[in-house]
């Protein structure tokens, strides 16, 4: 063989002896890069799911807040009186109606949810989230208003309220009557 051919064979033989080691190292490097890529991908996906859950919880909380606000407005209409309310109900919010506000809250047909103001207030002593609390006035009970509840983006349960008659310091009969309304609303989950 010519010197050029011999040199080519020698170079070729040198490459052949280094090749198995280089291939093993390349495999390890490729696996490490794939592992790093997978870890980054899992972190990104996990972060996206955390953000999605946070957005869902915030939306649920906003829905519960809106339902509670609706219950506050319903209680205000209850106090103001509506055509659908029983006649005895409207009389409780007049000057002579203080007797209807009882300790532990009324549970009757016309005094439902009317609570005597005391310490601690009703919102601390009543279990407002209990679905079977007989002292709570369900939304629309005395006003005839309707609030859609159920599945999807609707509240899981109907909002409710109680009304306490309070006497602020310095208030006189000329100032009229004062009430504290406590309302609860629910999100798409009854636990919100």
C-alpha positions as CSV (number, residue, x, y, z in Angstrom):
1,X,0.0,0.0,0.0
2,X,1.0,3.5,-0.6
3,X,1.9,5.8,2.4
4,X,-1.4,7.6,2.0
5,X,-3.4,4.3,2.2
6,X,-1.4,3.2,5.2
7,X,-2.0,6.5,6.9
8,X,-5.7,6.2,6.2
9,X,-5.8,2.7,7.7
10,X,-4.0,3.9,10.8
11,X,-6.4,6.8,11.2
12,X,-9.3,4.4,10.7
13,X,-8.0,2.0,13.2
14,X,-7.5,4.8,15.8
15,X,-11.1,5.9,15.3
16,X,-12.4,2.4,15.7
17,X,-10.6,2.0,19.1
18,X,-12.1,5.2,20.5
19,X,-15.6,4.7,19.1
20,X,-17.2,2.3,21.7
21,X,-16.2,4.7,24.6
22,X,-17.5,7.7,22.8
23,X,-20.9,6.1,22.1
24,X,-21.4,5.2,25.7
25,X,-20.7,8.7,26.8
26,X,-23.0,10.1,24.2
27,X,-25.8,7.9,25.5
28,X,-25.3,9.1,29.1
29,X,-25.2,12.7,27.9
30,X,-28.4,12.2,25.9
31,X,-30.2,10.6,28.8
32,X,-29.2,13.4,31.2
33,X,-30.5,16.0,28.7
34,X,-33.8,14.1,28.4
35,X,-34.1,13.8,32.2
36,X,-33.5,17.6,32.6
37,X,-36.1,18.3,29.9
38,X,-38.6,16.0,31.5
39,X,-38.1,17.6,34.9
40,X,-38.6,21.1,33.4
41,X,-41.7,19.9,31.6
42,X,-43.2,18.4,34.7
43,X,-42.5,21.6,36.7
44,X,-44.2,23.7,34.0
45,X,-47.2,21.4,33.9
46,X,-47.5,21.3,37.6
47,X,-47.3,25.1,37.8
48,X,-50.1,25.4,35.2
49,X,-52.3,23.1,37.2
50,X,-51.6,25.1,40.4
51,X,-52.6,28.3,38.6
52,X,-55.7,26.7,37.2
53,X,-56.8,25.5,40.7
54,X,-56.1,29.0,42.1
55,X,-58.2,30.6,39.4
56,X,-61.0,28.1,40.0
57,X,-61.0,28.8,43.8
58,X,-61.0,32.5,43.2
59,X,-64.0,32.2,40.8
60,X,-65.8,30.0,43.4
61,X,-65.1,32.6,46.1
62,X,-66.4,35.4,43.9
63,X,-69.6,33.5,43.2
64,X,-70.1,32.9,47.0
65,X,-69.5,36.6,47.6
66,X,-72.1,37.6,45.0
67,X,-74.6,35.1,46.4
68,X,-74.1,36.6,49.9
69,X,-74.5,40.1,48.5
70,X,-77.8,39.0,46.9
71,X,-78.9,37.6,50.3
72,X,-78.1,41.0,51.9
73,X,-80.3,42.8,49.3
74,X,-83.1,40.2,49.8
75,X,-82.9,40.9,53.6
76,X,-83.1,44.7,52.9
77,X,-86.3,44.1,50.8
78,X,-87.6,41.9,53.6
79,X,-87.2,44.7,56.1
80,X,-88.7,47.3,53.7
81,X,-91.7,44.9,53.2
82,X,-93.0,43.4,50.0
83,X,-96.4,42.4,48.7
84,X,-95.5,38.7,49.0
85,X,-94.5,38.9,52.7
86,X,-97.1,37.9,55.3
87,X,-98.7,40.9,57.0
88,X,-97.3,39.9,60.4
89,X,-93.8,39.9,59.0
90,X,-93.9,43.6,58.1
91,X,-95.2,44.5,61.5
92,X,-92.1,43.1,63.2
93,X,-90.0,45.8,61.6
94,X,-92.1,48.6,63.0
95,X,-91.7,50.3,66.4
96,X,-93.9,47.8,68.2
97,X,-92.2,44.7,66.6
98,X,-89.3,44.3,69.0
99,X,-90.9,41.4,70.7
100,X,-90.5,39.2,67.6
101,X,-86.7,39.4,67.9
102,X,-85.9,36.5,70.2
103,X,-82.8,35.0,71.8
104,X,-81.6,32.2,69.5
105,X,-83.5,33.6,66.5
106,X,-87.2,33.0,65.5
107,X,-88.2,29.9,63.7
108,X,-91.9,30.5,63.1
109,X,-93.8,31.3,59.9
110,X,-93.5,35.1,60.4
111,X,-90.5,35.6,62.7
112,X,-88.1,33.3,60.9
113,X,-84.5,34.6,61.1
114,X,-85.3,37.5,63.5
115,X,-82.7,37.4,66.2
116,X,-82.3,39.4,69.5
117,X,-79.0,41.2,69.4
118,X,-76.7,40.0,72.1
119,X,-73.0,39.1,72.7
120,X,-71.7,37.2,70.9
121,X,-73.7,38.1,67.8
122,X,-75.8,35.6,65.8
123,X,-73.2,35.2,63.1
124,X,-70.8,33.8,65.8
125,X,-73.3,31.5,67.5
126,X,-75.3,30.1,64.6
127,X,-73.9,27.5,62.2
128,X,-74.6,29.5,59.0
129,X,-73.2,26.8,56.7
130,X,-75.5,24.1,58.0
131,X,-78.0,23.1,55.4
132,X,-80.6,22.3,58.0
133,X,-80.4,25.3,60.2
134,X,-84.0,26.3,61.0
135,X,-83.1,29.8,62.0
136,X,-81.9,31.0,58.6
137,X,-84.2,32.7,56.1
138,X,-83.6,31.2,52.6
139,X,-83.2,33.7,49.7
140,X,-86.6,34.8,48.5
141,X,-88.6,33.2,51.3
142,X,-90.4,36.5,52.2
143,X,-89.7,38.5,49.0
144,X,-90.6,36.0,46.3
145,X,-87.2,36.6,44.6
146,X,-85.6,33.7,42.8
147,X,-82.0,32.7,42.7
148,X,-80.9,29.8,40.4
149,X,-78.8,27.2,42.1
150,X,-77.6,23.8,41.0
151,X,-74.9,22.6,38.7
152,X,-72.3,24.3,36.5
153,X,-71.5,27.9,37.3
154,X,-74.4,28.3,39.7
155,X,-74.2,28.3,43.5
156,X,-74.4,24.9,45.0
157,X,-77.0,26.0,47.6
158,X,-79.4,28.8,48.2
159,X,-78.0,31.8,50.1
160,X,-79.6,32.7,53.4
161,X,-79.6,35.4,56.1
162,X,-80.6,36.4,59.7
163,X,-81.6,39.8,60.9
164,X,-80.7,41.2,64.4
165,X,-82.4,44.2,65.9
166,X,-79.7,46.3,67.5
167,X,-79.6,49.5,69.6
168,X,-76.5,51.5,68.9
169,X,-75.2,53.7,71.7
170,X,-76.9,57.1,71.7
171,X,-79.8,56.0,69.4
172,X,-83.3,57.1,70.3
173,X,-86.7,56.2,69.1
174,X,-86.6,59.2,66.9
175,X,-83.8,57.7,64.9
176,X,-85.9,54.6,64.1
177,X,-84.9,51.0,64.2
178,X,-81.4,49.5,63.5
179,X,-80.7,46.1,62.1
180,X,-77.6,44.0,61.5
181,X,-78.0,41.6,58.6
182,X,-75.8,38.5,58.4
183,X,-75.8,36.6,55.1
184,X,-74.1,33.6,53.7
185,X,-73.6,32.6,50.1
186,X,-72.1,29.5,48.5
187,X,-69.9,28.9,45.5
188,X,-70.2,26.0,43.0
189,X,-69.1,23.8,45.9
190,X,-71.2,23.9,49.1
191,X,-67.9,24.1,51.1
192,X,-67.1,27.5,49.5
